[in-house]
Amino acid sequence: MIDPIIASIPMLAELTGNIGYGLAAIGAGIGIGLIGLKAAEATGRNPSAFSNILVIAIVLAALVEGVALIAIFVK
């Protein structure tokens, strides 16, 4: 008879991978949210620097998304 713990190892391995995908997505969402928050705050403090802040925020958001996609596809 097969031990139930040994039989559940493949299921646990798949679950661990799915948790990793979820953590990567949550991390990317939090990162982009913080970028947007700080960009809005910086624009509120210095409205004349809007275009520079926008460019930096878009670049940083793209980098955060890239890291999340790498984390998902490297598995």
Distance bins in CASP14 RR format, pairs under 12 A and 6 or more apart:
PFRMAT RR
TARGET T0000
AUTHOR 0000-0000-0000
RMODE 2
METHOD distances of the structure
MODEL  1
1 7 0 0 0 0 1 0 0 0 0 0 0
2 8 0 0 0 0 0 1 0 0 0 0 0
2 9 0 0 0 0 0 1 0 0 0 0 0
3 9 0 0 0 0 1 0 0 0 0 0 0
4 11 0 0 0 0 0 1 0 0 0 0 0
4 12 0 0 0 0 0 1 0 0 0 0 0
5 11 0 0 0 0 0 1 0 0 0 0 0
5 12 0 0 0 0 1 0 0 0 0 0 0
6 12 0 0 0 0 0 1 0 0 0 0 0
8 14 0 0 0 0 0 1 0 0 0 0 0
8 15 0 0 0 0 1 0 0 0 0 0 0
9 15 0 0 0 0 0 1 0 0 0 0 0
9 16 0 0 0 0 0 1 0 0 0 0 0
10 16 0 0 0 0 0 1 0 0 0 0 0
10 17 0 0 0 0 0 1 0 0 0 0 0
11 17 0 0 0 0 0 1 0 0 0 0 0
11 18 0 0 0 0 0 1 0 0 0 0 0
12 18 0 0 0 0 0 1 0 0 0 0 0
12 19 0 0 0 0 0 1 0 0 0 0 0
13 19 0 0 0 0 0 1 0 0 0 0 0
13 20 0 0 0 0 0 1 0 0 0 0 0
13 75 0 0 0 0 0 1 0 0 0 0 0
14 20 0 0 0 0 0 1 0 0 0 0 0
14 21 0 0 0 0 0 1 0 0 0 0 0
14 75 0 0 0 0 0 1 0 0 0 0 0
15 21 0 0 0 0 0 1 0 0 0 0 0
15 22 0 0 0 0 0 1 0 0 0 0 0
16 22 0 0 0 0 0 1 0 0 0 0 0
16 23 0 0 0 0 0 1 0 0 0 0 0
16 75 0 0 0 0 1 0 0 0 0 0 0
17 23 0 0 0 0 1 0 0 0 0 0 0
17 24 0 0 0 0 0 1 0 0 0 0 0
17 71 0 0 0 0 0 1 0 0 0 0 0
17 72 0 0 0 0 1 0 0 0 0 0 0
17 74 0 0 0 0 0 1 0 0 0 0 0
17 75 1 0 0 1 0 0 0 0 0 0 0
18 24 0 0 0 0 0 1 0 0 0 0 0
18 25 0 0 0 0 0 1 0 0 0 0 0
18 72 0 0 0 0 0 1 0 0 0 0 0
18 75 0 0 0 0 1 0 0 0 0 0 0
19 25 0 0 0 0 0 1 0 0 0 0 0
19 26 0 0 0 0 0 1 0 0 0 0 0
19 75 0 0 0 0 0 1 0 0 0 0 0
20 26 0 0 0 0 1 0 0 0 0 0 0
20 27 0 0 0 0 0 1 0 0 0 0 0
20 28 0 0 0 0 0 1 0 0 0 0 0
20 68 0 0 0 0 0 1 0 0 0 0 0
20 71 1 0 0 1 0 0 0 0 0 0 0
20 72 0 0 0 0 1 0 0 0 0 0 0
20 74 0 0 0 0 0 1 0 0 0 0 0
20 75 1 0 0 1 0 0 0 0 0 0 0
21 27 0 0 0 0 0 1 0 0 0 0 0
21 28 0 0 0 0 0 1 0 0 0 0 0
21 68 0 0 0 0 1 0 0 0 0 0 0
21 69 0 0 0 0 0 1 0 0 0 0 0
21 71 0 0 0 0 1 0 0 0 0 0 0
21 72 1 0 1 0 0 0 0 0 0 0 0
21 73 0 0 0 0 0 1 0 0 0 0 0
21 74 0 0 0 0 0 1 0 0 0 0 0
21 75 1 0 0 1 0 0 0 0 0 0 0
22 28 0 0 0 0 1 0 0 0 0 0 0
22 29 0 0 0 0 0 1 0 0 0 0 0
22 30 0 0 0 0 0 1 0 0 0 0 0
22 68 0 0 0 0 1 0 0 0 0 0 0
22 71 0 0 0 0 1 0 0 0 0 0 0
22 72 0 0 0 0 1 0 0 0 0 0 0
22 75 0 0 0 0 0 1 0 0 0 0 0
23 29 0 0 0 0 0 1 0 0 0 0 0
23 30 0 0 0 0 0 1 0 0 0 0 0
23 68 0 0 0 0 1 0 0 0 0 0 0
23 71 0 0 0 0 1 0 0 0 0 0 0
23 72 0 0 0 0 0 1 0 0 0 0 0
23 75 0 0 0 0 0 1 0 0 0 0 0
24 30 0 0 0 0 0 1 0 0 0 0 0
24 31 0 0 0 0 0 1 0 0 0 0 0
24 64 0 0 0 0 0 1 0 0 0 0 0
24 65 0 0 0 0 0 1 0 0 0 0 0
24 66 0 0 0 0 0 1 0 0 0 0 0
24 67 0 0 0 0 1 0 0 0 0 0 0
24 68 1 0 1 0 0 0 0 0 0 0 0
24 69 0 0 0 0 1 0 0 0 0 0 0
24 70 0 0 0 0 1 0 0 0 0 0 0
24 71 1 0 1 0 0 0 0 0 0 0 0
24 72 1 0 1 0 0 0 0 0 0 0 0
24 73 0 0 0 0 1 0 0 0 0 0 0
24 74 0 0 0 0 1 0 0 0 0 0 0
24 75 0 0 0 0 1 0 0 0 0 0 0
25 31 0 0 0 0 0 1 0 0 0 0 0
25 32 0 0 0 0 0 1 0 0 0 0 0
25 64 0 0 0 0 0 1 0 0 0 0 0
25 65 0 0 0 0 0 1 0 0 0 0 0
25 67 0 0 0 0 0 1 0 0 0 0 0
25 68 1 0 0 1 0 0 0 0 0 0 0
25 69 0 0 0 0 0 1 0 0 0 0 0
25 71 0 0 0 0 1 0 0 0 0 0 0
25 72 1 0 0 1 0 0 0 0 0 0 0
26 32 0 0 0 0 0 1 0 0 0 0 0
26 33 0 0 0 0 0 1 0 0 0 0 0
26 68 0 0 0 0 1 0 0 0 0 0 0
26 71 0 0 0 0 0 1 0 0 0 0 0
27 33 0 0 0 0 1 0 0 0 0 0 0
27 34 0 0 0 0 1 0 0 0 0 0 0
27 35 0 0 0 0 0 1 0 0 0 0 0
27 64 0 0 0 0 1 0 0 0 0 0 0
27 65 0 0 0 0 0 1 0 0 0 0 0
27 66 0 0 0 0 0 1 0 0 0 0 0
27 67 0 0 0 0 1 0 0 0 0 0 0
27 68 1 0 0 1 0 0 0 0 0 0 0
27 71 0 0 0 0 1 0 0 0 0 0 0
27 72 0 0 0 0 0 1 0 0 0 0 0
28 34 0 0 0 0 0 1 0 0 0 0 0
28 35 0 0 0 0 0 1 0 0 0 0 0
28 60 0 0 0 0 0 1 0 0 0 0 0
28 61 0 0 0 0 1 0 0 0 0 0 0
28 62 0 0 0 0 0 1 0 0 0 0 0
28 63 0 0 0 0 0 1 0 0 0 0 0
28 64 1 0 1 0 0 0 0 0 0 0 0
28 65 1 0 1 0 0 0 0 0 0 0 0
28 66 0 0 0 0 1 0 0 0 0 0 0
28 67 1 0 0 1 0 0 0 0 0 0 0
28 68 1 1 0 0 0 0 0 0 0 0 0
28 69 0 0 0 0 1 0 0 0 0 0 0
28 70 0 0 0 0 0 1 0 0 0 0 0
28 71 0 0 0 0 1 0 0 0 0 0 0
28 72 0 0 0 0 1 0 0 0 0 0 0
29 35 0 0 0 0 1 0 0 0 0 0 0
29 36 0 0 0 0 0 1 0 0 0 0 0
29 37 0 0 0 0 0 1 0 0 0 0 0
29 61 0 0 0 0 1 0 0 0 0 0 0
29 64 1 0 0 1 0 0 0 0 0 0 0
29 65 0 0 0 0 1 0 0 0 0 0 0
29 67 0 0 0 0 0 1 0 0 0 0 0
29 68 0 0 0 0 1 0 0 0 0 0 0
30 36 0 0 0 0 0 1 0 0 0 0 0
30 37 0 0 0 0 0 1 0 0 0 0 0
30 64 0 0 0 0 1 0 0 0 0 0 0
30 68 0 0 0 0 0 1 0 0 0 0 0
31 37 0 0 0 0 1 0 0 0 0 0 0
31 38 0 0 0 0 0 1 0 0 0 0 0
31 39 0 0 0 0 0 1 0 0 0 0 0
31 57 0 0 0 0 0 1 0 0 0 0 0
31 60 0 0 0 0 1 0 0 0 0 0 0
31 61 0 0 0 0 1 0 0 0 0 0 0
31 63 0 0 0 0 0 1 0 0 0 0 0
31 64 1 0 1 0 0 0 0 0 0 0 0
31 65 0 0 0 0 1 0 0 0 0 0 0
31 66 0 0 0 0 0 1 0 0 0 0 0
31 67 0 0 0 0 1 0 0 0 0 0 0
31 68 0 0 0 0 1 0 0 0 0 0 0
32 38 0 0 0 0 0 1 0 0 0 0 0
32 39 0 0 0 0 0 1 0 0 0 0 0
32 57 0 0 0 0 1 0 0 0 0 0 0
32 58 0 0 0 0 0 1 0 0 0 0 0
32 60 0 0 0 0 1 0 0 0 0 0 0
32 61 1 0 1 0 0 0 0 0 0 0 0
32 62 0 0 0 0 1 0 0 0 0 0 0
32 63 0 0 0 0 0 1 0 0 0 0 0
32 64 1 0 1 0 0 0 0 0 0 0 0
32 65 1 0 0 1 0 0 0 0 0 0 0
32 66 0 0 0 0 0 1 0 0 0 0 0
32 67 0 0 0 0 0 1 0 0 0 0 0
32 68 0 0 0 0 1 0 0 0 0 0 0
33 39 0 0 0 0 1 0 0 0 0 0 0
33 40 0 0 0 0 1 0 0 0 0 0 0
33 41 0 0 0 0 0 1 0 0 0 0 0
33 57 0 0 0 0 0 1 0 0 0 0 0
33 60 0 0 0 0 0 1 0 0 0 0 0
33 61 0 0 0 0 1 0 0 0 0 0 0
33 64 0 0 0 0 1 0 0 0 0 0 0
33 65 0 0 0 0 0 1 0 0 0 0 0
34 40 0 0 0 0 0 1 0 0 0 0 0
34 41 0 0 0 0 0 1 0 0 0 0 0
34 57 0 0 0 0 0 1 0 0 0 0 0
34 60 0 0 0 0 1 0 0 0 0 0 0
34 61 0 0 0 0 0 1 0 0 0 0 0
34 64 0 0 0 0 1 0 0 0 0 0 0
35 41 0 0 0 0 0 1 0 0 0 0 0
35 42 0 0 0 0 0 1 0 0 0 0 0
35 53 0 0 0 0 0 1 0 0 0 0 0
35 54 0 0 0 0 0 1 0 0 0 0 0
35 56 0 0 0 0 1 0 0 0 0 0 0
35 57 1 0 1 0 0 0 0 0 0 0 0
35 58 0 0 0 0 1 0 0 0 0 0 0
35 59 0 0 0 0 1 0 0 0 0 0 0
35 60 1 0 1 0 0 0 0 0 0 0 0
35 61 1 0 1 0 0 0 0 0 0 0 0
35 62 0 0 0 0 0 1 0 0 0 0 0
35 63 0 0 0 0 1 0 0 0 0 0 0
35 64 1 0 0 1 0 0 0 0 0 0 0
35 65 0 0 0 0 0 1 0 0 0 0 0
36 42 0 0 0 0 1 0 0 0 0 0 0
36 43 0 0 0 0 1 0 0 0 0 0 0
36 53 0 0 0 0 1 0 0 0 0 0 0
36 54 0 0 0 0 0 1 0 0 0 0 0
36 56 0 0 0 0 0 1 0 0 0 0 0
36 57 1 0 0 1 0 0 0 0 0 0 0
36 58 0 0 0 0 0 1 0 0 0 0 0
36 60 0 0 0 0 1 0 0 0 0 0 0
36 61 1 0 0 1 0 0 0 0 0 0 0
36 64 0 0 0 0 0 1 0 0 0 0 0
37 43 0 0 0 0 0 1 0 0 0 0 0
37 44 0 0 0 0 0 1 0 0 0 0 0
37 57 0 0 0 0 0 1 0 0 0 0 0
37 61 0 0 0 0 0 1 0 0 0 0 0
38 44 0 0 0 0 0 1 0 0 0 0 0
38 45 0 0 0 0 0 1 0 0 0 0 0
38 53 0 0 0 0 1 0 0 0 0 0 0
38 56 0 0 0 0 1 0 0 0 0 0 0
38 57 1 0 0 1 0 0 0 0 0 0 0
38 60 0 0 0 0 1 0 0 0 0 0 0
38 61 0 0 0 0 0 1 0 0 0 0 0
39 45 0 0 0 0 0 1 0 0 0 0 0
39 46 0 0 0 0 0 1 0 0 0 0 0
39 49 0 0 0 0 0 1 0 0 0 0 0
39 50 0 0 0 0 1 0 0 0 0 0 0
39 51 0 0 0 0 0 1 0 0 0 0 0
39 52 0 0 0 0 0 1 0 0 0 0 0
39 53 1 0 1 0 0 0 0 0 0 0 0
39 54 1 0 0 1 0 0 0 0 0 0 0
39 55 0 0 0 0 0 1 0 0 0 0 0
39 56 1 0 0 1 0 0 0 0 0 0 0
39 57 1 1 0 0 0 0 0 0 0 0 0
39 58 0 0 0 0 1 0 0 0 0 0 0
39 59 0 0 0 0 0 1 0 0 0 0 0
39 60 0 0 0 0 1 0 0 0 0 0 0
39 61 0 0 0 0 1 0 0 0 0 0 0
40 46 0 0 0 0 0 1 0 0 0 0 0
40 47 0 0 0 0 0 1 0 0 0 0 0
40 50 0 0 0 0 0 1 0 0 0 0 0
40 53 0 0 0 0 1 0 0 0 0 0 0
40 54 0 0 0 0 0 1 0 0 0 0 0
40 57 0 0 0 0 1 0 0 0 0 0 0
41 47 0 0 0 0 0 1 0 0 0 0 0
41 53 0 0 0 0 1 0 0 0 0 0 0
41 57 0 0 0 0 0 1 0 0 0 0 0
42 48 0 0 0 0 0 1 0 0 0 0 0
42 49 1 0 0 1 0 0 0 0 0 0 0
42 50 0 0 0 0 1 0 0 0 0 0 0
42 52 0 0 0 0 1 0 0 0 0 0 0
42 53 1 0 1 0 0 0 0 0 0 0 0
42 54 0 0 0 0 0 1 0 0 0 0 0
42 56 0 0 0 0 1 0 0 0 0 0 0
42 57 0 0 0 0 1 0 0 0 0 0 0
43 49 1 0 0 1 0 0 0 0 0 0 0
43 50 1 0 1 0 0 0 0 0 0 0 0
43 51 0 0 0 0 1 0 0 0 0 0 0
43 52 0 0 0 0 1 0 0 0 0 0 0
43 53 1 0 1 0 0 0 0 0 0 0 0
43 54 0 0 0 0 1 0 0 0 0 0 0
43 56 0 0 0 0 0 1 0 0 0 0 0
43 57 0 0 0 0 1 0 0 0 0 0 0
44 50 0 0 0 0 1 0 0 0 0 0 0
44 53 0 0 0 0 1 0 0 0 0 0 0
45 53 0 0 0 0 1 0 0 0 0 0 0
46 52 0 0 0 0 1 0 0 0 0 0 0
46 53 1 0 0 1 0 0 0 0 0 0 0
47 53 0 0 0 0 1 0 0 0 0 0 0
47 54 0 0 0 0 0 1 0 0 0 0 0
49 55 0 0 0 0 0 1 0 0 0 0 0
49 56 0 0 0 0 1 0 0 0 0 0 0
49 57 0 0 0 0 0 1 0 0 0 0 0
50 56 0 0 0 0 0 1 0 0 0 0 0
50 57 0 0 0 0 0 1 0 0 0 0 0
51 57 0 0 0 0 0 1 0 0 0 0 0
51 58 0 0 0 0 0 1 0 0 0 0 0
52 58 0 0 0 0 0 1 0 0 0 0 0
52 59 0 0 0 0 0 1 0 0 0 0 0
53 59 0 0 0 0 0 1 0 0 0 0 0
53 60 0 0 0 0 0 1 0 0 0 0 0
54 60 0 0 0 0 0 1 0 0 0 0 0
54 61 0 0 0 0 0 1 0 0 0 0 0
55 61 0 0 0 0 0 1 0 0 0 0 0
55 62 0 0 0 0 0 1 0 0 0 0 0
56 62 0 0 0 0 0 1 0 0 0 0 0
56 63 0 0 0 0 0 1 0 0 0 0 0
57 63 0 0 0 0 0 1 0 0 0 0 0
57 64 0 0 0 0 0 1 0 0 0 0 0
58 64 0 0 0 0 0 1 0 0 0 0 0
58 65 0 0 0 0 0 1 0 0 0 0 0
59 65 0 0 0 0 0 1 0 0 0 0 0
59 66 0 0 0 0 0 1 0 0 0 0 0
60 66 0 0 0 0 0 1 0 0 0 0 0
60 67 0 0 0 0 0 1 0 0 0 0 0
61 67 0 0 0 0 0 1 0 0 0 0 0
61 68 0 0 0 0 0 1 0 0 0 0 0
62 68 0 0 0 0 0 1 0 0 0 0 0
62 69 0 0 0 0 0 1 0 0 0 0 0
63 69 0 0 0 0 0 1 0 0 0 0 0
63 70 0 0 0 0 0 1 0 0 0 0 0
64 70 0 0 0 0 0 1 0 0 0 0 0
64 71 0 0 0 0 0 1 0 0 0 0 0
65 71 0 0 0 0 0 1 0 0 0 0 0
65 72 0 0 0 0 0 1 0 0 0 0 0
66 72 0 0 0 0 1 0 0 0 0 0 0
66 73 0 0 0 0 1 0 0 0 0 0 0
66 74 0 0 0 0 0 1 0 0 0 0 0
67 73 0 0 0 0 0 1 0 0 0 0 0
67 74 0 0 0 0 0 1 0 0 0 0 0
68 74 0 0 0 0 0 1 0 0 0 0 0
69 75 0 0 0 0 0 1 0 0 0 0 0
END
